[in-house]
């Protein structure tokens, strides 16, 4: 058990007030022997001055005093130092008055003169502990209020930061959308330019793109690699724009018929395609794939004679649908040729993915360019035939017969039409 003669100490002293100086001295000595610092006042008014001057843990006051009664003094002490524990000492007990004072919170306890030493020390110890608990509670409340205020400020700051981040993310999203839109428009413009220069190139680019889109799904490419592959598919032949049309046509119809300088010119078109792609922002990786899409696994491709895995994976994927879309063979024969070239011209995994993509890709019909003299019954127009004045002569999708062909040739004799027409293969 706790020794009552050695109570927990308080940093603040005890104020004792009694107009009987002998009793006051004895009480002060008792407190000091019990380990407490005591301040003695024989006058209630002097005690009020002390209360205004320094803090006290406990105020013990006699009831019957001149100037002020003990209850009056303790009532004023409550206003000056509300945390201090107030004890009334009296030899004459007016029970109703004392109980009323306790109920109103004016005093904590009362003690009857003369008192037992042990009871007095126990009461005093409880009074000091009460003061300490009230002070600690007040400190905790103050700290809690400060923390709450800081928390409110942090929440406000966090909310502002969240709002700012959301606004920045929205702006960044809008910027990315705008950049993506501009990039798509730039690519479409390039494809349109290529198609205007040589119509079948545009058709081939869109066919290859559909195959590559399906292959990207099957290969589970990340979104950024999908975009690179699809962009490279659309622009893979953009470098041909700088080559004369007649050379392009001979290359498409019979590559072996090209003369040495013509072949060298054709084999430079992946390099030119990379250079043209570099003019569009964010297409550096696309340009690298364009440059390598005519390389071969066996190292006999162009323009850099890369071999095997030295060829970028996306370029190896792109090479297969490009070969299929540009082949002059029927689709079944073209597929057989690609299978035969797996491991030499093409990456085996790329061929496997392409063969599976045949079942899921939605691909436009193949187109090719023909002259008026090459028109044959059964051909289907991929684009309508217009007069120089803009009048429709034969609509798109029309299957030609001898009558239609004669009509076109007769009109051409009177007023020349375009040199080449686009038909479905």
C-alpha positions as CSV (number, residue, x, y, z in Angstrom):
1,X,0.0,0.0,0.0
2,X,1.0,3.6,-0.6
3,X,2.7,5.3,2.4
4,X,0.5,8.3,3.3
5,X,3.6,10.1,4.8
6,X,5.2,10.1,1.4
7,X,2.6,11.2,-1.1
8,X,3.1,11.9,-4.7
9,X,4.6,15.4,-5.1
10,X,3.2,18.3,-6.9
11,X,5.2,21.1,-8.5
12,X,2.8,23.7,-7.1
13,X,2.7,24.5,-3.3
14,X,-0.3,24.4,-0.9
15,X,-1.9,27.6,0.3
16,X,-3.1,27.5,4.0
17,X,-5.2,30.4,5.4
18,X,-6.1,30.9,9.1
19,X,-6.3,34.0,11.2
20,X,-5.0,32.0,14.2
21,X,-1.3,32.3,13.8
22,X,-0.4,29.5,16.2
23,X,-2.7,27.0,14.4
24,X,-1.5,28.4,11.0
25,X,2.2,27.7,12.0
26,X,1.3,24.2,13.2
27,X,-0.5,23.4,10.0
28,X,2.3,24.7,7.8
29,X,4.8,22.6,9.8
30,X,2.6,19.5,9.4
31,X,2.5,20.0,5.6
32,X,6.2,20.5,5.4
33,X,6.9,17.3,7.4
34,X,4.6,15.5,5.0
35,X,6.8,16.6,2.1
36,X,4.7,19.5,0.8
37,X,5.7,23.0,0.2
38,X,3.3,25.2,2.1
39,X,2.6,29.0,1.9
40,X,0.8,30.4,5.0
41,X,-1.4,33.5,5.1
42,X,-3.2,34.8,8.2
43,X,-5.3,37.2,6.2
44,X,-7.9,36.2,3.5
45,X,-7.0,39.4,1.5
46,X,-3.3,38.5,1.6
47,X,-4.3,35.0,0.4
48,X,-6.1,36.5,-2.6
49,X,-2.9,38.4,-3.4
50,X,-0.9,35.1,-3.3
51,X,-3.5,33.5,-5.5
52,X,-3.1,36.2,-8.1
53,X,0.7,36.0,-7.8
54,X,1.4,32.2,-8.2
55,X,-0.2,28.8,-8.8
56,X,-1.3,26.5,-6.0
57,X,-2.3,22.9,-6.1
58,X,-4.5,23.1,-2.9
59,X,-6.1,25.9,-0.9
60,X,-7.0,25.1,2.7
61,X,-8.9,27.8,4.5
62,X,-10.4,28.2,7.9
63,X,-14.2,29.2,7.9
64,X,-14.4,31.8,10.6
65,X,-12.1,34.7,9.7
66,X,-12.4,38.5,9.7
67,X,-12.6,40.3,6.3
68,X,-13.8,37.1,4.5
69,X,-15.2,33.8,5.5
70,X,-13.6,30.6,4.4
71,X,-16.4,29.9,1.9
72,X,-16.2,33.4,0.5
73,X,-12.4,33.1,0.1
74,X,-12.7,29.7,-1.6
75,X,-15.4,31.0,-3.9
76,X,-13.0,33.8,-5.1
77,X,-10.2,31.3,-5.3
78,X,-12.3,29.2,-7.6
79,X,-12.5,32.1,-10.0
80,X,-8.8,32.9,-9.8
81,X,-7.5,29.3,-10.0
82,X,-10.3,26.9,-11.0
83,X,-7.9,23.9,-11.1
84,X,-6.8,24.3,-7.4
85,X,-8.5,21.9,-5.0
86,X,-10.3,23.8,-2.2
87,X,-10.7,22.4,1.3
88,X,-12.6,24.1,4.1
89,X,-11.4,23.7,7.7
90,X,-13.9,24.5,10.5
91,X,-14.5,23.9,14.2
92,X,-18.2,24.8,13.9
93,X,-20.0,22.7,11.4
94,X,-23.0,24.1,9.6
95,X,-23.8,21.0,7.6
96,X,-26.3,22.6,5.2
97,X,-23.9,25.3,4.3
98,X,-21.0,22.9,3.7
99,X,-23.0,20.5,1.7
100,X,-24.4,23.3,-0.4
101,X,-20.8,24.5,-1.0
102,X,-19.7,21.0,-2.1
103,X,-22.7,20.6,-4.5
104,X,-21.9,23.9,-6.1
105,X,-18.3,22.9,-6.6
106,X,-17.0,25.6,-4.4
107,X,-15.1,23.2,-2.2
108,X,-13.7,19.6,-2.7
109,X,-13.8,18.5,1.0
110,X,-14.2,19.9,4.4
111,X,-12.3,18.9,7.6
112,X,-13.3,19.3,11.2
113,X,-11.0,20.8,13.7
114,X,-9.3,19.2,15.4
115,X,-8.5,16.4,12.9
116,X,-6.7,13.1,13.0
117,X,-3.3,13.3,11.3
118,X,-3.7,10.3,9.1
119,X,-7.1,11.4,7.9
120,X,-5.8,14.9,7.2
121,X,-2.8,13.6,5.2
122,X,-5.1,11.2,3.2
123,X,-7.5,14.0,2.4
124,X,-4.6,16.3,1.4
125,X,-3.1,13.6,-0.8
126,X,-6.4,13.1,-2.6
127,X,-6.7,16.8,-3.1
128,X,-3.2,17.0,-4.6
129,X,-3.9,14.0,-6.9
130,X,-7.2,15.6,-8.0
131,X,-5.3,18.8,-8.9
132,X,-2.7,16.8,-10.9
133,X,-5.4,14.9,-12.8
134,X,-7.3,18.1,-13.6
135,X,-4.0,19.7,-14.9
136,X,-3.1,16.6,-16.9
137,X,-6.6,16.5,-18.4
138,X,-6.5,20.1,-19.3
139,X,-3.1,19.6,-20.9
140,X,-4.5,16.6,-22.8
141,X,-7.5,18.6,-23.9
142,X,-5.3,21.4,-25.1
143,X,-3.0,19.0,-26.9
144,X,-6.1,17.3,-28.4
145,X,-7.5,20.6,-29.6
146,X,-4.1,21.5,-31.1
147,X,-3.9,18.1,-32.8
148,X,-7.5,18.5,-34.0
149,X,-6.7,21.9,-35.4
150,X,-3.6,20.5,-37.1
151,X,-5.7,17.6,-38.4
152,X,-8.3,20.0,-39.8
153,X,-5.6,22.0,-41.5
154,X,-3.9,18.8,-42.8
155,X,-7.3,17.6,-44.1
156,X,-7.9,21.0,-45.8
157,X,-4.4,20.9,-47.3
158,X,-4.9,17.3,-48.4
159,X,-8.3,18.1,-49.9
160,X,-6.7,21.0,-51.8
161,X,-3.9,18.7,-52.9
162,X,-6.4,16.1,-54.1
163,X,-8.3,18.7,-56.0
164,X,-5.1,20.1,-57.5
165,X,-4.0,16.6,-58.4
166,X,-7.4,15.8,-59.9
167,X,-7.3,19.0,-61.9
168,X,-3.7,18.3,-63.1
169,X,-4.7,14.7,-64.0
170,X,-7.7,16.1,-65.9
171,X,-5.5,18.6,-67.7
172,X,-2.9,15.9,-68.4
173,X,-5.7,13.5,-69.7
174,X,-7.0,16.3,-72.0
175,X,-3.5,17.0,-73.2
176,X,-2.8,13.3,-73.8
177,X,-6.1,13.0,-75.7
178,X,-5.3,16.0,-77.8
179,X,-1.8,14.6,-78.5
180,X,-3.3,11.2,-79.4
181,X,-5.9,12.9,-81.6
182,X,-3.3,14.9,-83.4
183,X,-1.1,11.9,-83.8
184,X,-3.9,9.9,-85.4
185,X,-4.7,12.8,-87.7
186,X,-1.1,13.1,-88.7
187,X,-0.9,9.4,-89.5
188,X,-4.2,9.5,-91.4
189,X,-2.9,12.4,-93.4
190,X,0.2,10.4,-94.3
191,X,-1.9,7.4,-95.3
192,X,-4.2,9.7,-97.4
193,X,-1.1,11.2,-99.1
194,X,0.2,7.7,-99.8
195,X,-3.2,6.6,-101.1
196,X,-3.5,9.7,-103.3
197,X,0.0,9.1,-104.7
198,X,-0.6,5.4,-105.4
199,X,-4.1,4.2,-104.4
200,X,-3.3,0.5,-103.8
201,X,-0.7,1.5,-101.2
202,X,-3.5,2.9,-99.0
203,X,-5.6,-0.2,-99.3
204,X,-2.6,-2.4,-98.5
205,X,-1.8,-0.3,-95.4
206,X,-5.3,-0.7,-94.1
207,X,-5.3,-4.4,-94.7
208,X,-1.9,-4.9,-93.0
209,X,-3.2,-2.7,-90.0
210,X,-6.2,-5.0,-89.5
211,X,-4.0,-8.1,-89.4
212,X,-1.5,-6.4,-87.0
213,X,-4.4,-5.3,-84.7
214,X,-5.5,-9.0,-84.4
215,X,-1.9,-10.2,-84.0
216,X,-1.3,-7.7,-81.3
217,X,-4.2,-9.1,-79.3
218,X,-3.0,-12.7,-79.8
219,X,0.5,-11.8,-78.8
220,X,-0.8,-9.9,-75.8
221,X,1.3,-6.8,-76.6
222,X,1.3,-4.0,-74.0
223,X,-0.8,-0.9,-75.1
224,X,2.2,1.2,-76.1
225,X,3.6,-1.6,-78.3
226,X,0.1,-2.1,-79.9
227,X,0.1,1.6,-80.9
228,X,3.6,1.4,-82.3
229,X,2.7,-1.8,-84.3
230,X,-0.5,-0.4,-85.7
231,X,1.1,3.0,-86.6
232,X,4.0,1.2,-88.3
233,X,1.4,-1.0,-90.2
234,X,-0.3,2.1,-91.5
235,X,2.9,3.9,-92.6
236,X,5.1,0.9,-93.6
237,X,5.2,2.0,-97.3
238,X,5.2,5.7,-96.8
239,X,8.8,5.8,-98.1
240,X,7.5,4.7,-101.6
241,X,6.0,8.2,-102.0
242,X,9.5,9.3,-103.2
243,X,9.8,6.6,-105.9
244,X,8.4,6.9,-109.4
245,X,5.0,5.1,-109.8
246,X,6.2,3.0,-112.8
247,X,9.0,1.5,-110.7
248,X,6.5,0.8,-107.8
249,X,4.2,-1.0,-110.2
250,X,6.9,-3.1,-111.8
251,X,8.1,-4.0,-108.2
252,X,4.6,-5.1,-107.2
253,X,4.0,-7.1,-110.4
254,X,7.4,-8.7,-110.8
255,X,10.2,-7.8,-108.4
256,X,12.8,-9.8,-110.4
257,X,12.2,-7.6,-113.4
258,X,13.7,-4.5,-111.8
259,X,17.1,-3.2,-113.0
260,X,19.9,-2.8,-110.5
261,X,19.4,0.9,-109.8
262,X,15.7,0.4,-109.6
263,X,16.0,-2.3,-107.0
264,X,18.5,-0.2,-105.0
265,X,15.9,2.6,-105.0
266,X,13.2,0.3,-103.8
267,X,15.4,-1.1,-101.0
268,X,15.9,2.4,-99.7
269,X,12.2,3.0,-99.1
270,X,12.3,1.7,-95.5
271,X,15.0,4.2,-94.7
272,X,13.0,7.0,-96.3
273,X,9.9,5.8,-94.4
274,X,11.8,6.1,-91.1
275,X,12.9,9.6,-92.0
276,X,9.4,10.7,-93.0
277,X,8.0,9.2,-89.7
278,X,10.5,11.2,-87.8
279,X,8.8,14.4,-88.9
280,X,5.8,13.4,-86.8
281,X,6.2,13.8,-83.0
282,X,6.3,10.6,-80.9
283,X,6.9,8.3,-84.0
284,X,10.6,7.5,-83.4
285,X,9.8,3.8,-82.4
286,X,7.4,3.6,-85.3
287,X,10.2,4.7,-87.7
288,X,12.5,2.0,-86.3
289,X,9.9,-0.7,-87.1
290,X,9.3,0.7,-90.5
291,X,13.0,0.5,-91.3
292,X,13.3,-3.1,-90.3
293,X,10.1,-4.6,-91.7
294,X,11.8,-5.9,-94.9
295,X,14.6,-7.6,-93.0
296,X,14.8,-11.4,-93.1
297,X,15.6,-14.0,-90.4
298,X,18.3,-15.4,-92.6
299,X,20.0,-11.9,-93.0
300,X,19.1,-11.6,-96.7
301,X,16.7,-8.7,-96.2
302,X,17.1,-5.0,-96.5
303,X,18.2,-2.3,-95.9
304,X,20.6,-3.4,-93.0
305,X,20.7,-7.2,-93.5
306,X,19.8,-7.9,-89.9
307,X,19.4,-11.5,-88.7
308,X,17.2,-13.4,-86.3
309,X,16.5,-11.7,-83.0
310,X,18.5,-8.6,-84.1
311,X,15.4,-7.7,-86.0
312,X,13.0,-5.9,-83.6
313,X,10.1,-8.2,-82.5
314,X,7.5,-5.8,-83.8
315,X,9.2,-5.6,-87.2
316,X,9.2,-9.4,-87.3
317,X,5.5,-9.4,-86.6
318,X,4.8,-6.6,-89.3
319,X,6.9,-8.4,-92.0
320,X,4.4,-11.3,-92.3
321,X,1.1,-9.5,-93.0
322,X,3.1,-7.1,-95.3
323,X,4.3,-10.1,-97.4
324,X,0.8,-11.6,-97.4
325,X,-1.0,-8.3,-98.4
326,X,1.5,-7.5,-101.1
327,X,1.6,-11.0,-102.6
328,X,0.3,-11.4,-106.2
329,X,-0.7,-15.0,-105.4
330,X,-4.2,-16.1,-104.4
331,X,-4.7,-16.0,-100.6
332,X,-4.4,-19.7,-100.1
333,X,-1.1,-19.8,-102.2
334,X,0.2,-16.8,-100.4
335,X,-0.4,-18.5,-97.1
336,X,1.4,-21.6,-98.3
337,X,4.4,-19.5,-99.4
338,X,4.5,-17.8,-96.0
339,X,4.5,-21.1,-94.2
340,X,7.3,-22.3,-96.5
341,X,9.4,-19.2,-95.7
342,X,9.0,-19.5,-91.9
343,X,12.4,-19.8,-90.3
344,X,14.2,-18.2,-93.3
345,X,12.3,-15.1,-94.4
346,X,10.0,-14.9,-91.4
347,X,10.1,-15.5,-87.6
348,X,8.3,-18.8,-86.9
349,X,6.4,-17.3,-83.9
350,X,5.3,-14.4,-86.0
351,X,4.0,-16.7,-88.7
352,X,2.2,-18.8,-86.1
353,X,0.5,-15.7,-84.7
354,X,-0.4,-14.4,-88.2
355,X,-2.0,-17.7,-89.1
356,X,-4.2,-17.5,-86.0
357,X,-5.0,-13.9,-86.8
358,X,-6.6,-14.9,-90.1
359,X,-9.6,-16.2,-88.2
360,X,-10.3,-13.0,-86.2
361,X,-9.1,-10.1,-88.4
362,X,-11.6,-8.1,-90.4
363,X,-9.6,-7.1,-93.5
364,X,-10.7,-5.0,-96.4
365,X,-10.6,-6.6,-99.8
366,X,-7.4,-6.4,-101.8
367,X,-7.1,-3.8,-104.4
368,X,-4.8,-3.3,-107.4
369,X,-4.2,-0.7,-110.1
370,X,-5.0,-1.5,-113.7
371,X,-4.9,0.5,-116.9
372,X,-7.9,1.0,-119.2
373,X,-6.4,-1.6,-121.6
374,X,-6.2,-4.2,-118.8
375,X,-9.9,-4.0,-117.9
376,X,-11.5,-7.5,-118.1
377,X,-15.1,-8.7,-117.7
378,X,-15.6,-9.9,-114.1
379,X,-13.5,-7.2,-112.5
380,X,-15.1,-5.3,-109.7
381,X,-14.4,-1.5,-109.3
382,X,-13.0,-0.6,-105.9
383,X,-13.5,3.1,-106.8
384,X,-16.0,4.7,-109.2
385,X,-15.0,6.0,-112.6
386,X,-15.6,9.7,-113.1
387,X,-15.4,12.0,-116.1
388,X,-13.0,14.9,-116.0
389,X,-16.0,17.0,-115.2
390,X,-16.8,15.0,-112.1
391,X,-19.8,13.0,-113.5
392,X,-20.0,9.4,-112.4
393,X,-19.5,7.1,-115.3
394,X,-19.4,3.7,-113.5
395,X,-20.1,3.4,-109.7
396,X,-17.9,1.8,-107.1
397,X,-18.6,-1.9,-106.6
398,X,-19.8,-2.4,-110.1
399,X,-18.9,-5.7,-111.7
400,X,-17.6,-5.0,-115.2
401,X,-18.8,-6.8,-118.3
402,X,-18.1,-6.2,-121.9
403,X,-20.7,-3.5,-122.3
404,X,-19.4,-1.5,-119.4
405,X,-15.8,-1.8,-120.6
406,X,-16.7,-0.7,-124.1
407,X,-18.6,2.3,-122.7
408,X,-15.5,3.3,-120.7
409,X,-13.2,2.9,-123.7
410,X,-15.5,4.8,-126.0
411,X,-15.7,7.7,-123.6
412,X,-11.9,7.7,-123.2
413,X,-11.5,8.0,-127.0
414,X,-13.6,11.2,-126.9
415,X,-12.4,12.6,-123.6
416,X,-9.4,10.9,-121.9
417,X,-10.1,9.5,-118.4
418,X,-7.6,8.7,-115.7
419,X,-4.6,6.5,-116.7
420,X,-5.2,3.8,-114.0
421,X,-8.3,2.4,-112.3
422,X,-8.6,0.6,-108.9
423,X,-10.2,-2.8,-108.9
424,X,-10.6,-5.6,-106.3
425,X,-8.3,-8.5,-106.8
